[in-house]
Amino acid sequence: MSSSSAPERYLTVAEVAEVLGTTERFPRRLIAERRIPFVKAGKHVRIARSTLDSYIQANTVPSITPRRNGLRRTV
């Protein structure tokens, strides 16, 4: 990490839930099941923003382009 780059941002469970658009229960389950890396400082749990971005990227399902094979669906 170079000195000109911004320091890593660590998110609370509530912030992670907000980014994912879920309740706090989902990120807590990810943590409990060790499905996402986290930092524990005393009783506080934090997830690095870069880790969350990697998790989102790894679990993003790409869309598919529908094939046009010339067959028509009969009703």
Secondary structure, DSSP 8 states (H G I E B T S, - for coil): --TTS----EE-HHHHHHHHTS-THHHHHHHHTT-S--EEETTEEEEEHHHHHHHHHHT----------S-----
